[in-house]
């Protein structure tokens, strides 16, 4: 677990708005969180909750204005020391020096992220040539070591392989090798195991955990799989309709969720207990994530919430309140709900 040192990355009131025919729609709304060296922060939520948009905003990979407007601050403090820099205020050239070097990203689908017309060795070496000034030969030698590090057999022979010649698990390992090529301080992994079978998924998760232990990097892991969260995360940020609904240490969140949305997510996970006396059906949260162009008034979750009270939950967006050490919750009735559950 990370200590009490300053965060490597501190996100303050991050908002992302896209221009649509009907006007500006908000995909991320006043989002704040921190991540420290050696820590894994999991960002969870249903599809459409703003997880991937958040990661792209941190990397400055969203379309430019006026099509997209990003506000807030993303303060990055490199592990080598020095004052924090606001990534959203950096000039494009300054951000290019950070992106792929100090902050790296593993994208969700490697087949669409890797270049199909270049061998994987060239794609790994590119980051070292650009950020480290390495010669092509030295960069390719480093690529061999990186492929070996991420568990790809016969790494030297694989340098000449193209993405379509590799399995899904091997392509994901190549993406991880590219991301780790410059020993980043922060690694953002956007659902890196979604398209993989459970055996390969377990191997990738174990690989990321081993690499984190070796390097001490911070990891932001974006997923909708709560089983993965329970295995790898130190802290959890729950998103819904672009807003933070709850933040907590992973054990606290699973043991005692405070927000009704978090409770619904945990209840929807199937329980495989062959010794259970009664088989229970799979519980699901009714309804769907709202359209960001037509968010309901007040708490965005209230149309789906069994605890919602008319005239209260639909009147104003609830603030994010402290709920203990390092814990935040966004719900007007969370104290009543928790007390009622304990009664």
C-alpha positions as CSV (number, residue, x, y, z in Angstrom):
1,X,0.0,0.0,0.0
2,X,1.2,3.5,-0.8
3,X,2.3,5.8,2.0
4,X,1.4,9.3,2.8
5,X,3.6,11.0,0.1
6,X,1.9,13.5,-2.2
7,X,-0.2,12.0,-5.0
8,X,1.5,11.5,-8.4
9,X,-1.8,12.5,-10.1
10,X,-4.4,14.8,-8.5
11,X,-7.6,15.4,-10.6
12,X,-9.6,18.4,-9.5
13,X,-13.1,19.2,-10.8
14,X,-12.5,17.6,-14.2
15,X,-15.4,18.2,-16.6
16,X,-15.8,17.1,-20.2
17,X,-18.5,18.4,-22.5
18,X,-19.1,17.5,-26.2
19,X,-20.9,19.6,-28.7
20,X,-24.0,18.0,-30.2
21,X,-26.8,19.1,-32.4
22,X,-29.0,19.8,-29.3
23,X,-26.2,21.7,-27.6
24,X,-23.4,20.8,-25.2
25,X,-23.7,17.5,-23.4
26,X,-21.7,16.7,-20.2
27,X,-19.9,13.4,-20.2
28,X,-17.8,14.0,-17.0
29,X,-19.0,16.3,-14.3
30,X,-16.8,17.9,-11.7
31,X,-14.7,14.7,-11.1
32,X,-12.0,14.7,-8.5
33,X,-9.6,12.0,-7.3
34,X,-6.0,11.2,-6.5
35,X,-3.6,8.3,-7.1
36,X,-0.3,7.7,-5.4
37,X,2.9,5.8,-6.1
38,X,2.4,2.0,-5.9
39,X,-1.4,2.4,-5.6
40,X,-4.1,0.9,-7.9
41,X,-7.3,3.0,-8.3
42,X,-10.1,1.2,-10.0
43,X,-12.8,3.3,-11.8
44,X,-16.0,1.3,-12.2
45,X,-19.5,1.9,-13.5
46,X,-21.8,0.8,-16.3
47,X,-21.1,1.5,-20.0
48,X,-21.8,5.2,-20.6
49,X,-20.8,6.3,-17.1
50,X,-17.8,8.3,-18.3
51,X,-14.9,5.9,-17.5
52,X,-13.1,5.9,-20.9
53,X,-13.8,9.6,-21.5
54,X,-12.1,10.4,-18.2
55,X,-9.0,8.4,-19.2
56,X,-8.8,10.1,-22.6
57,X,-9.1,13.5,-20.9
58,X,-6.2,12.7,-18.6
59,X,-4.1,11.8,-21.7
60,X,-5.3,14.9,-23.7
61,X,-6.5,12.6,-26.4
62,X,-10.0,14.1,-26.8
63,X,-11.0,16.2,-29.9
64,X,-10.0,19.9,-29.6
65,X,-12.5,22.7,-28.9
66,X,-15.0,23.7,-30.0
67,X,-16.1,20.0,-30.5
68,X,-15.0,19.1,-27.0
69,X,-14.5,21.3,-23.9
70,X,-12.3,20.1,-21.0
71,X,-12.1,22.1,-17.7
72,X,-10.6,21.6,-14.3
73,X,-7.1,20.6,-13.3
74,X,-4.9,17.5,-13.7
75,X,-1.9,18.0,-11.5
76,X,1.0,15.6,-12.2
77,X,3.9,15.3,-9.9
78,X,6.7,13.1,-11.4
79,X,8.3,10.6,-9.1
80,X,11.7,12.2,-9.6
81,X,10.5,15.4,-7.8
82,X,9.7,18.9,-8.8
83,X,6.6,21.0,-8.7
84,X,3.3,19.5,-10.1
85,X,2.3,20.5,-13.6
86,X,-1.3,21.0,-14.8
87,X,-1.5,18.6,-17.7
88,X,-4.6,20.5,-19.1
89,X,-2.5,23.7,-19.2
90,X,0.6,22.3,-20.9
91,X,1.4,23.3,-24.4
92,X,0.9,20.5,-27.0
93,X,4.7,19.8,-27.2
94,X,4.9,19.6,-23.4
95,X,2.1,17.1,-23.2
96,X,3.7,15.0,-25.9
97,X,6.8,14.7,-23.7
98,X,4.6,13.5,-20.8
99,X,2.3,11.2,-22.8
100,X,3.8,7.8,-23.4
101,X,6.8,8.6,-21.2
102,X,5.7,9.6,-17.6
103,X,2.0,8.6,-18.1
104,X,1.2,5.7,-20.4
105,X,-2.0,4.0,-21.4
106,X,-3.1,0.5,-22.3
107,X,-6.2,0.8,-24.5
108,X,-9.2,-1.5,-24.5
109,X,-8.8,-3.1,-27.9
110,X,-5.3,-3.7,-29.0
111,X,-6.2,-4.7,-32.6
112,X,-7.5,-1.1,-33.2
113,X,-4.6,0.5,-31.2
114,X,-1.7,-1.3,-32.8
115,X,-0.7,-0.2,-36.3
116,X,-1.5,-3.2,-38.7
117,X,1.2,-2.3,-41.3
118,X,4.2,-2.1,-38.9
119,X,5.9,-5.0,-37.1
120,X,5.4,-5.0,-33.3
121,X,9.2,-4.5,-32.7
122,X,9.1,-1.2,-34.5
123,X,6.1,-0.1,-32.6
124,X,7.7,-0.8,-29.2
125,X,11.0,0.8,-30.3
126,X,9.2,4.0,-31.4
127,X,8.6,5.3,-27.9
128,X,12.2,4.7,-26.9
129,X,13.5,6.5,-30.0
130,X,11.1,9.5,-29.4
131,X,11.3,9.9,-25.6
132,X,14.7,8.5,-24.8
133,X,16.6,9.4,-28.0
134,X,17.8,5.8,-28.4
135,X,19.1,4.6,-31.7
136,X,17.0,2.2,-33.7
137,X,19.3,-0.7,-32.9
138,X,19.3,0.0,-29.2
139,X,15.6,0.5,-29.1
140,X,15.0,-2.9,-30.8
141,X,17.2,-4.6,-28.3
142,X,15.2,-2.9,-25.5
143,X,12.1,-4.2,-27.3
144,X,13.3,-7.7,-27.0
145,X,13.8,-7.3,-23.2
146,X,10.3,-5.7,-22.9
147,X,8.7,-8.6,-24.8
148,X,10.5,-11.1,-22.5
149,X,9.4,-9.0,-19.5
150,X,5.7,-9.3,-20.4
151,X,6.0,-13.0,-21.0
152,X,6.0,-13.4,-24.8
153,X,8.0,-16.5,-25.8
154,X,10.8,-16.2,-28.4
155,X,10.8,-12.4,-28.1
156,X,13.6,-11.7,-30.7
157,X,11.7,-13.7,-33.4
158,X,8.5,-11.9,-32.5
159,X,9.9,-8.5,-33.3
160,X,9.1,-9.1,-36.9
161,X,5.5,-10.2,-36.3
162,X,2.5,-8.1,-37.3
163,X,-0.4,-7.6,-34.9
164,X,-2.7,-9.9,-36.9
165,X,-0.2,-12.8,-36.5
166,X,-0.6,-12.7,-32.7
167,X,-3.4,-14.0,-30.4
168,X,-5.5,-11.5,-28.4
169,X,-3.6,-12.2,-25.2
170,X,-0.2,-11.6,-26.9
171,X,-1.4,-8.4,-28.6
172,X,-2.5,-7.1,-25.2
173,X,1.0,-8.0,-23.8
174,X,2.5,-6.0,-26.7
175,X,0.3,-3.0,-25.7
176,X,1.6,-3.4,-22.1
177,X,5.2,-3.6,-23.3
178,X,4.7,-0.3,-25.3
179,X,3.2,1.4,-22.3
180,X,6.0,0.2,-20.0
181,X,8.9,1.0,-22.4
182,X,9.8,4.3,-20.7
183,X,9.1,3.2,-17.1
184,X,6.1,5.5,-16.6
185,X,5.1,6.9,-13.2
186,X,1.3,6.3,-14.0
187,X,-0.2,3.6,-16.1
188,X,-3.8,3.9,-17.2
189,X,-5.4,0.6,-18.2
190,X,-8.8,1.0,-19.9
191,X,-10.5,-2.3,-19.6
192,X,-7.4,-4.2,-20.8
193,X,-8.9,-7.7,-20.3
194,X,-12.5,-7.2,-21.5
195,X,-12.1,-9.1,-24.8
196,X,-10.0,-11.9,-23.4
197,X,-11.0,-15.3,-22.0
198,X,-10.8,-15.8,-18.3
199,X,-7.5,-17.7,-18.3
200,X,-5.7,-15.0,-20.4
201,X,-7.4,-12.4,-18.3
202,X,-5.9,-13.8,-15.1
203,X,-2.5,-13.9,-16.7
204,X,-2.7,-10.3,-17.7
205,X,-3.8,-9.2,-14.3
206,X,-1.0,-11.1,-12.6
207,X,1.4,-9.6,-15.1
208,X,0.3,-6.0,-14.3
209,X,0.5,-6.7,-10.5
210,X,4.1,-8.1,-10.9
211,X,5.2,-5.2,-13.0
212,X,3.7,-2.7,-10.5
213,X,5.5,-4.3,-7.6
214,X,8.8,-4.1,-9.6
215,X,8.5,-0.5,-10.7
216,X,6.2,1.1,-8.0
217,X,4.1,2.8,-10.7
218,X,0.6,4.0,-9.9
219,X,-2.2,2.3,-11.9
220,X,-5.6,3.6,-12.8
221,X,-7.6,0.5,-13.8
222,X,-10.9,1.1,-15.6
223,X,-13.3,-1.7,-15.6
224,X,-16.9,-2.9,-15.2
225,X,-15.8,-6.2,-13.7
226,X,-16.1,-6.1,-9.9
227,X,-14.4,-9.4,-9.5
228,X,-11.3,-7.9,-11.1
229,X,-11.7,-4.8,-8.8
230,X,-11.7,-7.0,-5.7
231,X,-8.5,-8.8,-6.8
232,X,-6.3,-5.8,-7.8
233,X,-7.6,-2.5,-6.4
234,X,-6.5,-0.5,-3.4
235,X,-9.2,2.1,-3.8
236,X,-12.4,2.3,-5.9
237,X,-14.1,5.2,-7.6
238,X,-17.7,4.5,-8.7
239,X,-19.0,6.6,-11.6
240,X,-22.5,7.2,-12.8
241,X,-23.5,9.6,-15.6
242,X,-20.1,11.2,-15.4
243,X,-20.3,11.9,-11.6
244,X,-18.5,10.3,-8.7
245,X,-21.1,8.4,-6.7
246,X,-18.7,6.9,-4.1
247,X,-14.9,6.7,-3.3
248,X,-13.6,4.2,-0.8
249,X,-10.9,1.7,0.1
250,X,-11.7,-1.5,-1.7
251,X,-12.5,-3.6,1.4
252,X,-14.7,-0.9,2.8
253,X,-16.6,-0.6,-0.4
254,X,-17.3,-4.3,-0.7
255,X,-18.0,-4.7,3.0
256,X,-20.3,-1.7,3.4
257,X,-21.4,0.2,0.3
258,X,-23.0,3.6,1.1
259,X,-24.5,4.7,-2.2
260,X,-27.5,2.8,-3.5
261,X,-25.9,2.6,-7.0
262,X,-22.8,0.9,-5.5
263,X,-25.1,-1.5,-3.7
264,X,-26.9,-2.3,-6.9
265,X,-23.7,-2.9,-8.7
266,X,-22.5,-5.3,-6.0
267,X,-25.8,-7.1,-5.9
268,X,-25.8,-7.7,-9.6
269,X,-22.6,-9.8,-9.4
270,X,-23.6,-13.5,-9.7
271,X,-22.7,-15.6,-6.7
272,X,-21.4,-19.1,-7.5
273,X,-22.1,-21.1,-4.3
274,X,-22.7,-24.7,-5.0
275,X,-23.6,-25.3,-1.3
276,X,-26.2,-22.6,-1.0
277,X,-29.5,-24.1,0.2
278,X,-31.6,-21.9,-2.2
279,X,-30.7,-20.8,-5.7
280,X,-31.2,-17.1,-6.1
281,X,-31.9,-15.3,-9.4
282,X,-29.5,-12.7,-10.8
283,X,-30.5,-9.2,-9.5
284,X,-30.2,-6.3,-11.8
285,X,-30.6,-2.5,-11.5
286,X,-33.8,-1.6,-13.3
287,X,-33.7,0.8,-16.3
288,X,-30.6,2.1,-18.1
289,X,-27.9,4.7,-17.8
290,X,-29.5,8.0,-18.9
291,X,-28.7,9.8,-22.1
292,X,-26.2,12.5,-21.3
293,X,-28.2,14.9,-23.5
294,X,-31.2,14.3,-21.3
295,X,-30.0,13.8,-17.7
296,X,-32.8,13.7,-15.1
297,X,-32.9,16.5,-12.7
298,X,-31.3,16.2,-9.3
299,X,-29.5,12.9,-8.7
300,X,-29.0,11.2,-12.1
301,X,-29.6,7.8,-10.5
302,X,-33.0,8.7,-8.9
303,X,-35.2,7.2,-11.7
304,X,-33.6,3.8,-11.0
305,X,-33.2,4.0,-7.3
306,X,-35.5,2.2,-4.9
307,X,-34.7,4.7,-2.2
308,X,-35.5,7.9,-4.2
309,X,-37.9,10.4,-2.6
310,X,-39.9,12.6,-4.9
311,X,-39.3,16.3,-4.3
312,X,-36.0,15.6,-2.7
313,X,-33.8,13.3,-4.8
314,X,-35.0,15.0,-8.1
315,X,-34.6,18.6,-7.0
316,X,-30.9,19.1,-6.8
317,X,-27.6,17.3,-7.5
318,X,-26.4,16.0,-4.1
319,X,-22.9,17.0,-3.1
320,X,-20.1,14.5,-2.5
321,X,-19.9,14.2,1.3
322,X,-17.1,12.8,3.5
323,X,-18.1,9.5,5.0
324,X,-15.1,8.5,7.0
325,X,-11.3,8.4,6.4
326,X,-10.6,8.7,2.7
327,X,-14.3,8.0,1.8
328,X,-16.8,10.1,-0.1
329,X,-20.4,9.4,-1.1
330,X,-22.9,11.3,-3.2
331,X,-26.4,10.6,-1.9
332,X,-28.9,12.8,0.1
333,X,-30.2,9.8,2.0
334,X,-27.1,7.6,2.5
335,X,-27.2,8.0,6.3
336,X,-30.9,7.0,6.5
337,X,-30.3,4.1,4.2
338,X,-27.3,2.8,6.1
339,X,-28.9,3.2,9.5
340,X,-32.0,1.5,8.2
341,X,-29.9,-1.4,6.9
342,X,-28.2,-1.8,10.3
343,X,-31.4,-1.5,12.3
